[in-house]
């Protein structure tokens, strides 16, 4: 017998009073159940089905209640039109939830996520996500497939561009900021987006860095490295997760009961829904764990994937399985409940349509563009600055040879997910420099070569330009399509003949400033000694050129620090700072130690590294107490002094090491960071408060624990060097 609405309302009231749940959540549960009871099995399966784009066939399916969600529908008018069909022409009038990959901006394009992470500025990253949400929501989008929170320790993997890099602690902080930015205070606000943390899970650990490839990681590595940013997103209230393409140790992520049912929905109590990645349920057949799409659908659903993106695996064929008793309707109900819950939370039943006039005011709003510039500046990392060649000495420099295939390129700055970004909105480095230097400095621009290919016909002109100029600025790197999905690389040098051109220009003996534009750490050993300065400018979005010009001229003092290790060569990959010590750590005097015979083991630029136009000095590390229990906080400080000539921002990083444990621990783990601004000559005490409980790990029984014993803390400006001191953790008794 179905419970009556009155009964459910009374129940809701009791739950509110007895369990103290917010009334709105309880009301939503009541409404979800009420609606579910009215739905046919076919309509339920419809809610679990998502298609891309629109056409006459999909419109008919929406009328019949066979589609619950669409992605990639663009424009407020079109989204309203399609929504109207769902709301006004389907039997139950359940609104569609419309999704889009709004990754680093909608029309106002911000730096790619790997670049933004280099700012370590969670406040600004949150603001950028909030703006992206506003613009996209004003175009009728309800849901973004972001943030991507995959840890990436392999720069060959093109999707490293889409995440925060290699570290779980920083990755968690950024995941939290992005979720809060997209979702805002209240999902029912029409200018917020439902967020989706992806790709759950382990996608970044693809063998050989090849996209979609096999993943085989231990449960410990999964729990300590790959899961924390997802957990942080869930704790921040993320409404959805996306199940990944990859397998983990023989079980594809989109059929993985352990990661989805046990950890996500069980241990973490996640009450949102899981959407598959594009046909990742259908691909269970190709993985070889399902005979056909229907079997794949059952596996996906049983594992806990609630919505099938473009897979056609959750179909009415499931009805027969329910009728014969091989598939439980309860599983379907659970999935539909989760989806409806989010539709109610988004307020879609109350306001299914977007006011089409808002777009005009919001898209590319002046404040949005300013934030794009602020974040672009903060994302830039100064990797090398020999003899302080930068900032450019405006008094002395009369001419600049600006060379390189990306110097005036309007596409690369838009990065891997351009969304609705337009080339006409982009300021290139050439334009940025011209705007800034005006007629004072002569800029001789020539492309020199292409990003890819072996056309050397522009070399001579470039060499001539270099000869006549006081200094050379070369803008080199990867085009936008060389990182992101399906863009893994086996060679990480500058592509094409770009390195050759640098070598040719170096023959002129003119100082070279290399401005890099890339979506991943690249290998620079073949040209690093040929250039005086390296400015890592990634793909910075619509204000790319202004931000680079600000840094080159010194109007902005760079402060970014890389969040993924720059290897010397591809052969060192995977390379990351929080590695284990091994039983035979590299020792130059011992052949039989962990090292290469043809390369140092150290990276070119370690995690957390980046220079400034000023210098910072760390002194006097001290802890308030160096005997702590797991329920205490480690309170530790250093003195930081700006010993250079100008104001600057330092990203102060705190790492710990658990020296001896029941399982091996990394040599270092980031556990805190702060952005500190200091005037020239100014000094500050920088204090950290780190809960000892956060210094734990998963023990032999896979239980999270903080083991008593000796620890080391290091505070410094990157993961390689800093001031250290030891402390002890003692048991609670
Ligand atoms: C496939 C990608 O892996 C995923 O990140 C994206 O959200 C979906 N396509 C939808 O575009």
Boltz pocket constraint, residues with backbone or C-beta under 6 A from the ligand:
constraints:
  - pocket:
      binder: B
      contacts: [[A, 101], [A, 145], [A, 198], [A, 277], [A, 278], [A, 485]]
      max_distance: 6.0
